[in-house]
Amino acid sequence: MAQVNPYLIFNGNCEEAFLFYQSVFGGEFPYMGKYKEMPPMEGCESVSEKDADRIMHVSLPIGNTVLMGGDSNQQSGDVVIGGNFHVSINAESRAEADRIFNGLSAGGTVFMPMDKTFWGAYFGMFKDKFGIHWMVNFDENEK
C-alpha cells in the first residue's frame, strides 16, 4: 500500500523551518538538497542566483510519517500561505504510481508527468480537479 506524507512548500525559509521542526521532533535529515545541486536538465532553465541556495527537497522522519518540504523557485513562483502544501504519495511499484497518478490527475492539471528523475525515482506532480496538489513517487533505488 502507498504511503502518504505531507509536503510543505516555503518561500525561501524551508531550511530554517525544518531546523526548527528538527529541534522539536528530533531525528536526522536523510536528505537535504539545494537547487544548485541539481544537474542541468534538458528543456529546463538553469537555476537562478536567487534560487541556488533554496532547498529543493528535505525530509524528516517523525514516527511512521515523513515530513517533507522544499522552497518555491522562480519557475514555480511564490506560494500563498495556506496553499503551500502537497500530499506526497510513495508508491510500492511503478504500476501503482501510474495508477494513482492517472486516477487522481484525471480532470486536473499535470505539472510534471511521471518520469525517471536524477535522484533515481519515478516521479510526477499535478493539481487535481479539486485544486489539491499531489506528488507521486516510486523510489526505484530502494527496490
N, C-alpha and C positions, 0 to 999 in steps of 0.2 A: 504494500500500500504506500502511496506517496506520502511524503512528509510535508507539512505546511509550516512556514515560518514567516514572521513579519519582516518587512524590508523597509527601512526608514530612509528618506531622501532629505538631504540638507543642502543649504545654500552656501557651502564653504566652511561650515564648522562641524563636519562629521567627526573628524579626529577628536576634537575637544569633547563632543557629546559622548563618543564611545569610551574615551578615557574616564569620563565621569561615570558611565554605566559600569565599567570595569571596577571602579573604586567601590561601588555599591554591591555588585554581584560577585566580584572576584573573578577568577579564571584567567585564561590566556587567550590571545587572539590567534587562531590557527592561520589567519591571513589578514594582512592589511596592506593593500597596494594602492599606489597613486597613479593618476592618469599618465604621468611622464614615463612610467614603467611599461606602458602598453607598446607592443611592436606596431610599426606602421601597418595599416590595413587598407587594402585596395578599395577605392571608392570613398574613403573617409578622409576628412580634413585632418591635418596634423594638429596635435594638441596645442592650444594657445598657452601663452605665458601665464595668463590668469588661472587656467585650469591645471597646469602642470603639477602643482603641489596639493591639489584637491584629492580626496580619497575616491578612488574608483570603486573599491569594494573592501568591506571589513566584515568579519563575523565574530561573534562572541557567544559561545555555548552557555546556556543558562538552563540547568536541569535537562529536560528532554527536548528543549527548544533551542534554536539558534537564532539569536537576534542579529540581523544583517543590516548593512547600510552602505551608503555612498553619498557623494556630493553631486549636485546637479553640475552641468557643464555648459559651455557656450552653445553646443548643439542642441541640448535638451531645454535650455532656458531655466530660469529660476523657478522653483516650485512655490506654490502657495501653501502656507502653513495650514494644516488641516487636511490638505490633499497630498501630503508629502509621504505617502507610504504605498507599498505594493504588497501583494500577497505572493510569496515565493513558494513554488511547489517543487520539491525534489522527487523526481520520479525514480522508479526502480529499474526502468528499461527505456530504450529509445521508443519502443512501441507504445508504452504507457505515456511517455512525454508527448508523442504525436497525438494520441487520443485525447489527452487533456487539453493540449494547445488548440487543436482543431475544434473541439467541442466548445470550450469557453470563449474562443475568439470569434465564433460564428456571429455575424452581425455587428462585430466590433471593429476596432482599428488596430492593425498589426504594425508595430514599430520596428520589430526585428524578427523576421521569420526564423523558425527553428533551423539551426545550422551548427556545425562544429566551431568552436572558439579557440583562441590562442591559449586559453588556460586548460584546455583538454576536456571541456564539457560540450554537450549538445544542449543548446540554449536558445530561447526566444522570449520576446516581450510583446505585450499588447494591452489595449484597454477594451474591456468587454462592453456589450451593448448597454450596460447599466452605468458605465463610467468608472468601473473599478479597474485599477492597474494590476496586471499579473506578470509574473516571471515564471517560466517553466524551465527546469534544469535537469539534465541527467548527467551525472559525473562519470564519464567513461573511464577515468583513471582508477576509480575505486572498484570496478568490476573486474 
